[in-house]
């Protein structure tokens, strides 16, 4: 589709501002370049998700099974647990 021209109108001021901020943050030369980068990033994330879907689903099933066995963390203890995990060196 060489030579295809597409004009896009953005009527949402907040969205237009987000695109403008993205242009500035990335040093892109244009909205077109910014949108291309965003699409490439999204496509890469989609490819990663599809490639790892089986492992992700297995982890979700394992977590649900743990919850079903009562192995979950009570909600009132969750913030402290996460803070402790975050503080541990990797």
C-alpha positions as a printed Julia matrix, in Angstrom:
90×3 Matrix{Float64}:
   0.0     0.0    0.0
   2.66    2.45  -0.95
   1.5     6.02  -1.22
  -1.5     5.58   1.08
  -2.44    8.84   2.73
  -4.45    8.84   5.92
  -5.61   11.88   7.8
  -6.5    11.35  11.43
  -8.5    13.87  13.41
  -8.29   13.75  17.17
 -11.24   15.39  18.87
 -10.29   14.39  22.41
  -8.08   17.14  23.87
  -6.66   14.82  26.53
  -5.61   12.28  23.88
  -4.06   14.99  21.74
  -2.12   16.19  24.78
  -0.91   12.64  25.51
   0.35   12.27  21.96
   2.08   15.65  22.18
   3.75   14.63  25.46
   4.88   11.38  23.86
   6.35   13.29  20.91
   8.33   15.47  23.32
   9.37   12.61  25.6
  10.72   10.48  22.77
  12.16   13.28  20.7
  10.07   12.14  17.77
   9.89   14.4   14.78
   6.18   13.99  14.24
   2.95   12.42  15.43
   3.41    9.84  12.66
   6.78    8.77  14.04
   5.36    8.62  17.56
   2.41    6.5   16.47
   4.76    4.16  14.59
   6.88    3.67  17.73
   3.79    3.07  19.85
   2.45    0.5   17.37
   5.8    -1.28  17.22
   5.91   -1.44  21.02
   2.36   -2.78  21.21
   3.04   -5.36  18.51
   6.16   -6.54  20.4
   4.15   -6.85  23.61
   1.47   -8.82  21.75
   4.11  -11.18  20.29
   5.65  -11.68  23.75
   2.25  -12.4   25.28
   1.37  -14.95  22.6
   4.77  -16.63  22.95
   4.39  -16.83  26.75
   0.66  -17.38  27.04
   0.92  -21.03  28.1
   3.35  -20.21  30.94
   1.22  -17.25  32.04
  -1.92  -19.39  32.07
  -0.09  -22.07  34.12
   0.97  -19.48  36.7
  -2.59  -18.17  36.94
  -3.94  -21.71  37.41
  -1.3   -22.38  40.1
  -2.26  -19.17  41.91
  -5.96  -20.0   41.8
  -5.23  -23.5   43.14
  -3.22  -21.96  46.0
  -6.1   -19.63  46.84
  -8.53  -22.54  46.73
  -6.34  -24.34  49.29
  -6.38  -21.29  51.54
  -2.74  -20.44  50.86
  -3.44  -16.82  49.96
  -2.34  -13.76  51.92
  -5.14  -12.08  53.89
  -5.98   -8.66  52.49
  -5.06   -6.83  55.69
  -1.54   -8.32  55.49
  -0.99   -7.84  51.76
   0.61   -4.36  51.83
   3.15   -5.43  54.46
   3.94   -8.63  52.54
   4.51   -6.75  49.28
   6.67   -4.12  51.01
   8.79   -6.89  52.52
   9.18   -8.63  49.16
  10.1    -5.36  47.48
  12.8    -4.67  50.09
  14.49   -8.04  49.52
  17.49   -8.06  47.17
  16.92   -9.96  43.96
